[in-house]
């Protein structure tokens, strides 16, 4: 589990030329494209799930949390 800034550092370590920025990742979290766990005032990301999401993310294929049909 990583904070958003820590996740960005991990991504940049794997791909120094990545176009993913902190703002991009924060927007993905806000839109529900990336699930997080809230701990106190921090949002934590599971890196494995984040990498899976980034591997198939195209901006329109992810349904925002606000319109998902949760059971």
Residue pairs with C-beta under 8 A, 6 or more apart in sequence:
1 37
1 44
1 45
1 46
1 47
2 10
2 44
2 45
2 47
3 42
3 43
3 44
3 45
4 22
4 25
4 26
4 29
4 43
4 45
5 22
7 25
7 45
7 47
7 50
8 20
8 21
8 22
8 25
10 47
11 18
11 20
11 54
12 18
20 54
25 34
25 45
28 34
28 53
28 57
28 62
29 36
29 43
29 45
31 62
31 64
31 65
32 62
32 63
32 64
32 65
32 66
32 68
33 53
33 57
33 62
33 64
34 45
34 49
34 50
34 53
35 45
35 46
35 49
36 43
36 44
36 45
37 43
37 44
37 46
38 44
53 62
